[in-house]
Amino acid sequence: MRTEGDIEFQGVLFFPVTPFGADGSLDEERLARHIESGVAAGAGGVFVACGPGEFHALTPDEIEQATRVAVQTTAGRVPVLAAAVGPPPMARDQAARIERAGADGLLLRDGAVAVPTGPGLGVALDHDALDRRHGLYVDCGMRSRDDTGYMRRIRPEYEGRLPRW
């Protein structure tokens, strides 16, 4: 993996949602298509298995598998990062798996998200790119979400309820 400061991002940072098949297994083909479309749209980096709840829902094998798909799909065009979380032994195992899968780096550092020390988020905003992406949003015409309906297309038995641990 690269060292801190080695990775440069040009464009929007892309956090693809990990898709699953009807049997509950990771859908590698759909993930690859999703990542490819994100990179084609101008993503400056792919953060696979890094969504707010994804690393809690994925097994270590699935994180490694998703990372490998992202690395193969991007083919070095943009950096690929993945998250290693949990107690130190678990995070170390995930970091080793992510490295084995060929990722450029980890999203988390020293057990915490790296936060810039200066003003802002530590990124330079490309206003022209933002205007173009906003134009895509306006042109698409979508103004509401139906996450439960979308999930039922994938898993008809899906119930939109909070999980119980």
N, C-alpha and C positions, 0 to 999 in steps of 0.2 A: 504494500500500500504506500501511497505517497505520504510525505510528511506535511505537517501543518504549513500552510503558506504556499505549497506547491500547486494547489488546485485553483484554477481560475475559471470563473463562471461568466459566460457571456449570454445573457438572455434570461428568461423567466425560469425559476427553479421549479421542476416538475415532480410532483408526488403522486404517481399513478396509484389508483385503487387496485388492490389485488383481487382478481376475479377467480371464482371457483366454479367447478362443474356441478352438475346435478348430483353427483355422488359425493360431493364435499371436498374433492381433491383440487389442488391448484390447477387452473386452466392455463397452461404454459402458452398455448397458441394465442389465446385471447389477450394474455398479458403482453406478449411480444407485439401484437398488433397495436395495443393501447400505447405502449412505449414508443413504437415507431411513429405513431400519429403525433405524439407529444413532441418528439424530436423534430419531426418534419414541420411542426407548427412553430419551431423556434426555441424549444427548451434549451437552457444553458447547462442543465445538469439534471440527472435522474436520481431521486431519493426513493429507492424501492423499499417496500416493507417498513416505511417510516411514518405512515399516517397516524393520527392521534390514537387510534385503538388497534391498529394493525399488528404491531409487535406483541400485543397481548393476546391476539387471536390466532397468531401463526405459531406453528411448531418450529423448533430450531431447523429441522430438515426443510420446511417450507420457506423459511427465510433464506437459507442457502440456495435452494432451488430457484426462488424468485430473483435472487441476486445474480445467479448464473444466467438466467434468461435475460435480465437487463444488460449484463455485460456483453453477451453474445449479440443482442439486438442492436445496441448502440455502436458496437464495433469500434470503440475508441473515439467516436465523433464528439461525445460529451462525457464528462465525468459521471461515474455511478457511485453512489454512496448508499449505505444501509445502516440501520440502527442496531446497536448492541445494548440491551437493557437488562435490568433485574439485579439480583444479588451478584457480587463480584464473580463467583465461579461460573454462573450462567452467562454473564456478560462476556467473560473471557472466552467461553466456548463459542458464543455467537460471533465474537470478533474473529476467532480463528476460522470459522466456517465462511464468514463474509470474505476474508482474505483469500481463502482457498477457492472461492467462487470467482475471484478476480476483480473485486470492487476496487475503486480508486481510494476509498477512505470510509471512515465511520462518521455518522451524523453526530454522535455524542462523544464528548471528550472528558476524561477524568470523572466519569460518572454523572456529568451534567452537560447541559447544552451550553456551548460556548457563546457568551454574550459580549458584544462589542463594548469597549470601555469608553469610546467617544460618543458624541451625539448621533442620533439616528440609529438605523439598523446595521450600519457598516456596509451598505451597498450604495452604489450610484444608480439612480433611477434613469432609465432611458425613456424619456417622455414620448418620443416618436413611436417606439415599440409599444408603449402603453396605449397610445391613441389607436394604433392599428388593432391591438387586441380588444380594446373597448368597442371598436367598430364591428368586430366579429360578433361580440356579445349582442350589440344592438341589432345587427342583421339577422341573427339566429331566431329572434322572436320569442325565445323561452323566457318566461318571467316567474315561473313557479316550479316547485319540485314535488315529486311524488315518490319518495324513496321506497315506501312500502310497495307501491305498485311496481316499481322497477325490480325490486328483489323478488316479487312473486312471478315475474317473467322468467327468472332464473331458477327459483325454488318455489313452486306453487304452494307448498305447505308453510311458507314463511309467515310468521306472525310478528307484527310490529310491536314488540313489548321489550321492556328493559330486562337485561339478563340478571339472573340471580346467581350469586357466587357462593 
